[in-house]
Amino acid sequence: MSFQLICVLVVLMVANQLIGTGYGSWKEGFSWPLFCRGVKKICLLFVGYGAIALTVHLAADHIPKIEYLNGILLEPIAKYFTKVCSSLKQLLNESTKTATSAVTVEPAEPSVHQDNTPVE
């Protein structure tokens, strides 16, 4: 089960990385250091969580109660799920307007003055 959760987490992180990179490139310009940090984070989390899950999977027959590590592993995965999902939600709810495309239009003044007197 941990392998499946790790795979789903990696898919969410990759989606977050792609959307964030695309949005950041469009809004502020592409940043290689920021992109590399995101890719490094994805790789490290995948390798770290994957190593623990693989160890539990392979050692389950030889070490009693090692499957409890899967339960311990679920909490950080769940916390990171919520962090990535909230980041994706924030990116998807972000306005697409930029400062250069915002044009202020002043209302035109009417050329004829209209009197608002009630009709009897």
ZAMARGU-4260 file (C-alpha; in steps of 0.2 Angstrom, whole numbers, plus 5000, padded with zeros to 4 digits):
<rodrens>
0) 5000/5000/5000 | 5014/5012/5004 | 5021/5010/4986 | 5004/5015/4979 | 5003/5030/4990
5) 5021/5035/4986 | 5017/5034/4967 | 5002/5045/4969 | 5012/5057/4979 | 5025/5058/4966
10) 5012/5060/4952 | 5005/5075/4962 | 5022/5082/4965 | 5026/5081/4947 | 5010/5089/4942
15) 5013/5103/4955 | 5030/5105/4948 | 5024/5107/4930 | 5010/5119/4934 | 5021/5129/4945
20) 5035/5130/4932 | 5023/5135/4918 | 5014/5148/4929 | 5030/5155/4935 | 5038/5156/4918
25) 5023/5165/4911 | 5021/5177/4926 | 5039/5181/4931 | 5051/5171/4920 | 5059/5154/4921
30) 5071/5151/4936 | 5083/5136/4934 | 5088/5136/4952 | 5070/5135/4958 | 5066/5122/4945
35) 5081/5111/4950 | 5076/5113/4969 | 5059/5106/4965 | 5065/5092/4955 | 5078/5088/4968
40) 5064/5088/4982 | 5054/5076/4971 | 5068/5064/4969 | 5074/5064/4987 | 5056/5061/4994
45) 5054/5047/4981 | 5070/5039/4985 | 5068/5041/5004 | 5050/5035/5006 | 5053/5022/4993
50) 5068/5015/5002 | 5058/5013/5018 | 5043/5005/5009 | 5055/4993/5000 | 5064/4989/5016
55) 5047/4985/5024 | 5041/4975/5009 | 5057/4964/5008 | 5060/4962/5027 | 5042/4958/5031
60) 5045/4939/5032 | 5061/4940/5042 | 5058/4954/5055 | 5042/4953/5065 | 5031/4969/5066
65) 5041/4978/5054 | 5025/4982/5044 | 5022/4995/5058 | 5034/5006/5048 | 5021/5007/5035
70) 5009/5015/5047 | 5023/5027/5053 | 5026/5031/5035 | 5008/5035/5031 | 5008/5051/5042
75) 5022/5061/5033 | 5015/5055/5016 | 4997/5061/5021 | 5004/5078/5027 | 5014/5080/5011
80) 4998/5076/5001 | 4989/5090/5010 | 5003/5102/5007 | 5004/5098/4988 | 4985/5098/4986
85) 4984/5115/4994 | 4998/5122/4983 | 4990/5115/4968 | 4973/5123/4973 | 4982/5140/4976
90) 4990/5139/4959 | 4974/5134/4950 | 4964/5148/4959 | 4977/5161/4954 | 4972/5175/4943
95) 4978/5175/4926 | 4979/5194/4924 | 4996/5202/4923 | 5000/5220/4928 | 5003/5224/4909
100) 4987/5218/4903 | 4977/5227/4916 | 4969/5242/4907 | 4959/5254/4917 | 4944/5261/4908
105) 4937/5277/4915 | 4918/5278/4913 | 4912/5290/4900 | 4903/5305/4906 | 4886/5307/4898
110) 4885/5322/4886 | 4867/5326/4890 | 4862/5329/4908 | 4847/5319/4914 | 4836/5325/4927
115) 4830/5312/4939 | 4814/5320/4944 | 4799/5308/4948 | 4785/5308/4936 | 4768/5312/4943
</rodrens>
